[in-house]
Amino acid sequence: MRKSIDTFEAAVEYLYSMPRFTSKNTPEDTRAQLVRLGSPDRRIRQIIHVAGTNGKGSVCAYLRSILEEAGFRTAVFTSPHLVDIRERFAADGRLISREEFLRCFLQVYDSLNWEELEQGRGYHPTFFEYLFLMAMLYFAELDPDYCILETGLGGRLDATNAVSDKALTVITRISRDHMEYLGETVEEIAGEKAGIMRRGVPLVCCGDVPEAFAVFVERAQDLQIRTYPVSKKDYSFLKNTNKTIDFSLHTRYYDYIGVTLHTLARYQMENAALAVRAMEVLFRGERITADHIQNGLAKCFWPGRMEEILPEVFVDGAHNEDGIRAFLDTVRRDGCAAAGRGRMLLFSVVQDKDYKSMIRQVLDSELFDRIFVAHMGTGRAADPDSLRALWDSGKCGNAETVFCGDVPDALRSVLAEQGKDRIYIAGSLYLVGEIKEFLWNDQF
């Protein structure tokens, strides 16, 4: 079973051969493996742990950008990646090198009990656990001022929850997603996310989903910790240009400050506000200034979230019901209608999402003149015939639906007909990744 692995490519191939989702391992297994690796998490000084349904990665990016603007060194572990697996490990804004990736991979690999594994027993990390263990080894060596960890799935049972100490927990907006693992209701899902909360560690959270917020408050009372919610009353939209959003943010230590985000995505106001509230809870108005916040947010870039990848071509990671709702809310206010410009959508989705509801939202919005439906290369992609049946049965308005083959074929088709129209690409982060990889490899 044990293989000889001595290249970055071989390490990545080994990781991809492992299961992505499993209930085999427990948080105790992950903690025990951290101990076998020398408890690298205990050598990391300040850990900010971020969970939630949508917005986790964006909040991590905003946190990192503000901290770095204030002169702090950061290490960030996020998921998923879009093109390169090394995107999951960032230190001071730089990706881990291939050499460092292989070295950390081998540290974990060599620490496993291969005698037991070859007998069909013993612990072997899952795909996500393995990457998390590598991140802890890598970050412990770098000794950052702050380490930001994004959960992979849920919270209570997530590998990232195995760390010994935390400085702060953040929970973003909760909605129904991954119900087969986390529960059928918002309350059940919030309960799993609340599992990252710890005694003595304050919580910053989205307060605009009452069912979820009630769960957080109850859990906080049990743990005797403070909860710092963020809601729509904490920020006010001012205006947007073709590529930016200006809004006013009500803070505890800086009063009202004006913020500019270089994105079209209105949902990022909430994520930016969560990051700012986190900074206030950690620093209480000291060491982080209003300028640090404004400049950090303005400079922040998070790929795949209403990102302009070509002129008037935007990709967005909307991949569930709430994500599509937020995506459509942004599109509705993009100014295209007033300018007499049309919109086209390239859409695809994975099979384990509630894509019937996602498609219904898109059709009901009547925002797009033409919709191109593609089939992704991932094994998780929804069946093309099922998608075709849903689009055909749900047609409304004047939108024309075009069914394409693979993602590159769909991209070529939609670009060939762009003209003065704006193109949006949404439905799955896998779709965003395939689009970016296609363009990255200069295959167009």
C-alpha positions, 0 to 999 in steps of 0.5 A: 500500500505504501508508495514511493513519492518523491515529486509534487505531481506524485503527491497531488496524484496520491491526494486526489486518489483519496476520498473527499467525504467520509465519516470514518475518522473523528476529530479525536483521530485528527487531534491524535495525528496532530500530536504524532506530528509534534502538535504544530497547532500549539506553536501557532499563536493566534488562530481565527476560525471561520465557518458558515454556509456562504462567504467563508472564503471571502471573510478569510480574504478580507481578514487577511488583507486588513491584517497585512495592511496593518503590518501583521504576518498571516497564514491562511488555509482555505478551500476549495481551490479553483485551479491549483491545489496550492491555493489552499495554503497562503502565507503573507499572500503567497502560495506555498511552493511545490517544494514546500508542499512536497516536504509537508506532504511527506512529513504527514505521509511518514508519520502514518502507521503503515504497518497497521494500514497495510493490515487494513486498520489504523488511521489514514487522513481523508483528502481534507484532513491531510491538507489540514495537517500539512497546513499546520506543519507549514504554518507552524514553521512560518510563525505568523502573527495570525493564522486564519482557518476556513472550515471545509464542511460543517464545523463540529466534526471538521478537521480544522476544529481539532486545533488546541486554541483559538483567538476568535471564531467567525460564523458567516451566513447560514443556509441549507446546503450539504443537508446529507451531512449537516441536517435538513433545517437551518437550525440543524445546520447552524448547530453543526457550525456552532461546533467551532465555538469554544469556552473563552473564545468570542464569536462574531456571526451573521445575525440576519438569519433568525433561526441560525442566530438563536442557535448561536446565542443559546450555544454562547450562553452555555459556553459563557462567551460574548456574541457579536452579530453583524446585520444589515443595520450595520452597513448602508449601500451608497453607490456602485460604479461599473466595477466597485461598491461604495458603502458606509459601515457602522463600527464600534470603535471608528464610528461610520467609515466609508468603504470601497470594495472592488467588486460588483457583488453586493453580498460582499458588504456583509462579508466585509462587515463581518471581517471588520467586526472581527478586527474590532473584537480582537483589537478593540480599536488599538493597532488596527486603524480606520485607514487599515480597514479601508485600505485593506478592504479596497485592496482585497481580491478573492478569485471566483467571486464576481471576478471579471476574467475577460472584458465584461465576463464575470465568474461567480462561485454561487453554488447553492440556493442562497448563493444563487439568490445573492448572485441574482440580486447583484445581477439585477442591479448591475446597470445593464438594463438601464444601459440597454445591454443584454445579459447571457449566463453560462451555467452548470451545477453538481448533482448533490446540490438542490439544482432544481431550486437553483434553476427555478430561481434563475428562470424566475429572475428573467434576467438573461436573454440567453442561457448556456448550459454546460456539462463539467468534467468532475464526476460530481457533475449533474446529469446532462439529461436531467438538467435539460429536462428541468430547463425545458420544463421550466422555461419562462420569459424570453430566455433562450436555452442553449445546451452545450457539450463540455465547459470549453465548448460552452465558453467558446459558444457564449463568447462568440455571441457576446457582442455588447452583452455582459456574460455571467458564469455561475452555478458551481465552484467547479465550473469557475475552476474549469473556466479559469484553468482553461484560460490559464492554460491559454487554450482559447 
